[in-house]
Each structure stands twice: as C-alpha cells, then as structure tokens.
Amino acid sequence: MSEHGKAAIYREQTIGKPDPGAVAGRLMTEALVSVLLKASGNDREKEGTI
C-alpha cells in the first residue's frame, strides 16, 4: 500500500490500480527500445516479440 502522495490518502481505493508514474515510465522505455531497435536494423517488432 502507498505511503506517500494522493495514493496514501485514498489507501484502499488505490489497490489494484496501475501507478500512473510507472505506466508513463514503461511507455517511454518501450518507445525508446522500439526506436533503438529500428535504428540498429534489428526490428523485432515485426516478428511480434515486443
């Protein structure tokens, strides 16, 4: 359970809901990996492994 921020105030209501900061970080990381793979010529996205 969260100890800081808005999630700490709403406690039980936040259980099972994705953390917005973590979701944003994952999206940015996936986008970076996609760009780097395309730049290297190793486009695994076409193979469906990402």
PAPAKE-875578 format. One record per residue: x negated, y negated, z of N, C-alpha, C in turn; residue number from 1; residue in one letter; chain. Coordinates in Angstrom, 2 decimals. Layout:
// residues N
NODE     n.x     n.y     n.z    ca.x    ca.y    ca.z     c.x     c.y     c.z  nr rest kette
NODE       X       Y       Z       X       Y       Z       X       Y       Z NUM    a     A
...
This chain:
// residues 50
NODE     n.x     n.y     n.z    ca.x    ca.y    ca.z     c.x     c.y     c.z  nr rest kette
NODE   -0.84    1.17    0.00    0.00    0.00    0.00   -0.89   -1.24    0.00   1    m     A
NODE   -0.44   -2.27   -0.63   -1.19   -3.51   -0.77   -1.37   -4.21    0.57   2    s     A
NODE   -2.51   -4.88    0.71   -2.79   -5.64    1.93   -2.87   -7.14    1.68   3    e     A
NODE   -2.99   -7.54    0.40   -3.17   -8.96    0.07   -2.18   -9.40   -0.99   4    h     A
NODE   -1.90  -10.70   -1.00   -1.10  -11.29   -2.06    0.38  -10.99   -1.95   5    g     A
NODE    1.07  -11.24   -3.06    2.52  -11.09   -3.10    2.94   -9.65   -2.84   6    k     A
NODE    2.14   -8.69   -3.31    2.49   -7.28   -3.11    2.52   -6.91   -1.64   7    a     A
NODE    1.68   -7.54   -0.82    1.67   -7.26    0.61    2.94   -7.75    1.28   8    a     A
NODE    3.53   -8.82    0.77    4.76   -9.37    1.35    5.95   -8.46    1.05   9    i     A
NODE    5.99   -7.91   -0.15    7.13   -7.09   -0.56    6.94   -5.60   -0.29  10    y     A
NODE    5.82   -5.21    0.24    5.44   -3.85    0.62    6.14   -2.72   -0.14  11    r     A
NODE    7.23   -2.20    0.40    7.89   -1.01   -0.15    8.38   -1.20   -1.58  12    e     A
NODE    8.72   -2.43   -1.95    9.24   -2.68   -3.29    8.16   -2.57   -4.36  13    q     A
NODE    6.89   -2.59   -3.95    5.81   -2.55   -4.93    5.30   -1.14   -5.20  14    t     A
NODE    5.73   -0.18   -4.40    5.26    1.20   -4.57    5.78    1.75   -5.89  15    i     A
NODE    4.89    2.31   -6.69    5.26    2.91   -7.96    5.26    1.95   -9.13  16    g     A
NODE    5.02    0.68   -8.88    4.98   -0.31   -9.96    3.53   -0.59  -10.32  17    k     A
NODE    3.23   -0.73  -11.61    1.84   -0.99  -12.03    1.34   -2.35  -11.56  18    p     A
NODE    0.08   -2.39  -11.20   -0.56   -3.64  -10.79   -0.83   -4.47  -12.05  19    d     A
NODE   -0.27   -5.69  -12.16   -0.43   -6.49  -13.37   -1.90   -6.76  -13.73  20    p     A
NODE   -2.73   -6.99  -12.73   -4.15   -7.24  -12.99   -4.84   -6.01  -13.57  21    g     A
NODE   -4.49   -4.84  -13.05   -5.08   -3.60  -13.55   -4.62   -3.31  -14.98  22    a     A
NODE   -3.35   -3.59  -15.25   -2.81   -3.37  -16.60   -3.51   -4.29  -17.60  23    v     A
NODE   -3.69   -5.55  -17.23   -4.37   -6.50  -18.11   -5.81   -6.08  -18.35  24    a     A
NODE   -6.48   -5.62  -17.30   -7.86   -5.15  -17.44   -7.97   -3.95  -18.36  25    g     A
NODE   -7.01   -3.03  -18.24   -7.03   -1.84  -19.10   -6.81   -2.22  -20.57  26    r     A
NODE   -5.86   -3.14  -20.81   -5.60   -3.57  -22.19   -6.83   -4.24  -22.81  27    l     A
NODE   -7.50   -5.09  -22.02   -8.69   -5.77  -22.53   -9.81   -4.77  -22.79  28    m     A
NODE   -9.97   -3.78  -21.91  -11.00   -2.76  -22.09  -10.72   -1.92  -23.32  29    t     A
NODE   -9.47   -1.51  -23.51   -9.11   -0.72  -24.69   -9.33   -1.50  -25.97  30    e     A
NODE   -9.01   -2.79  -25.96   -9.22   -3.63  -27.14  -10.71   -3.75  -27.44  31    a     A
NODE  -11.53   -3.94  -26.42  -12.98   -4.04  -26.61  -13.54   -2.75  -27.18  32    l     A
NODE  -13.13   -1.62  -26.65  -13.61   -0.32  -27.15  -13.21   -0.15  -28.61  33    v     A
NODE  -11.98   -0.53  -28.94  -11.50   -0.41  -30.31  -12.34   -1.26  -31.27  34    s     A
NODE  -12.62   -2.49  -30.87  -13.42   -3.39  -31.71  -14.84   -2.84  -31.88  35    v     A
NODE  -15.44   -2.38  -30.79  -16.81   -1.85  -30.86  -16.89   -0.59  -31.72  36    l     A
NODE  -15.88    0.28  -31.63  -15.88    1.49  -32.45  -15.74    1.14  -33.93  37    l     A
NODE  -14.89    0.18  -34.24  -14.72   -0.21  -35.64  -16.00   -0.85  -36.17  38    k     A
NODE  -16.66   -1.66  -35.34  -17.89   -2.32  -35.76  -19.01   -1.31  -35.99  39    a     A
NODE  -19.00   -0.21  -35.24  -20.06    0.79  -35.38  -19.76    1.79  -36.49  40    s     A
NODE  -18.56    1.72  -37.04  -18.19    2.64  -38.12  -17.64    3.95  -37.59  41    g     A
NODE  -17.56    4.10  -36.31  -17.03    5.31  -35.69  -15.60    5.04  -35.25  42    n     A
NODE  -14.69    5.03  -36.19  -13.30    4.67  -35.91  -12.51    5.89  -35.45  43    d     A
NODE  -12.57    6.18  -34.15  -11.86    7.33  -33.59  -10.37    7.07  -33.50  44    r     A
NODE   -9.95    5.82  -33.63   -8.53    5.50  -33.56   -7.75    6.22  -34.67  45    e     A
NODE   -8.37    6.37  -35.84   -7.71    7.04  -36.96   -7.50    8.52  -36.66  46    k     A
NODE   -8.41    9.11  -35.86   -8.32   10.52  -35.54   -7.33   10.78  -34.41  47    e     A
NODE   -6.87    9.72  -33.75   -5.91    9.87  -32.67   -6.53   10.29  -31.36  48    g     A
NODE   -7.83   10.04  -31.16   -8.47   10.43  -29.90   -8.52    9.28  -28.91  49    t     A
NODE   -8.01    8.11  -29.29   -7.96    6.99  -28.34   -6.52    6.67  -28.06  50    i     A
